Amino acid sequence: MGQRRKAREYALQGIYMHEVGKTSAHDIIKFEWVDQDISGEIRDFAAKLISGTLEKIDQIDDVIRKHSKNWTPERLSAIDRSILRLAIYEMIYMDDIPEIVTINESIELGKTFGGENSGQFINGILDAVKKTES
């Protein structure tokens, strides 16, 4: 598994922790909840994703509302919402990452951590975001 993919998994877990436990970004990016050593590169990228996503969460949720017909962010499962937030942060605010990479990685996160149709749902929303937002 690549370092950025692993960092995205940690970032997803951190964003999810914020979502369900209201844990602060400051506490999350200490990574004390991880039971293994994390390389500096993985830690730095994951921390950047977590901090940036949580800082821009209101703007990101507006994008989700705009592109998810009949689904507000509040109606999505916490894991799908967290994956979308992470991906939309990358797509809009991180110009150095190709959008297709973000979309593919997010679909994989959805297949691994989400429900049966998460990958398809995430793909549909992120494809719409790619066409209009970035």
VOTI-411306 format. One record per residue (C-alpha): x, y, z; residue in one letter. Coordinates in steps of 0.2 Angstrom, whole numbers, plus 5000, padded with zeros to 4 digits. Layout:
% VOTI-411306
XYZA...
***
This chain:
% VOTI-411306
500050005000M500750174995G501150305008Q499850425002R498450295002R498950255020K498950435025A497150455017R496550305028E497250395044Y496450555038A494750475035L494850395052Q495250565060G493850655051I492750515056Y493250535074M492850725073H491150685065E490550555078V491550615094G491850795090K493650765094T494650925090S495850935075A497250975087H496950815097D496750705081I498350755073I499350705088K498950525082F498950455099E497450345094W498550255081V499350095089D500850085078Q502250195072D501850315057I503250375046S503450565045G502850575027E501250485031I500950585047R501250755039D500150715024F498750645035A498850795047A498750915032K497150825025L496350825043I496751005047S496251065030G494650965029T494051015046L494551205043E493551205027K492051095032I490651215030D491251265012Q491451075008I489751035015D488951165004D489851084989V489050914995I487350994996R487551064978K487950894970H486950764980S485150764974K483950734988N485350695000W486050835013T487650795021P486650765037E485750615029R487350525023L488150395033S489550465044A490850375034I490250425017D490150605023R491950595029S492550515013I491750655003L492350795014R494150725013L494050704994A493250874990I494550955001Y495950874990E495050914974M494751104978I496151154989Y497651044984M498051084966D499550964966D498550804967I497650754951P495750744953E495650574945I496850504959V495850584972T494250504965I494950334963N495750334981E494050394988S493050254979I494250124986E494050205003L492150195001G492250004996K493349965011T492550065024F490850115018G489250025014G488749914999E488450064987N489650184994S490950174980G489650214967Q488850354977F490550434980I491050414962N489450504956G489650654968I491550674965L491250664946D490050804947A491150904958V492650874946K491550944931K490951104940T492051144955E493851124951S
***
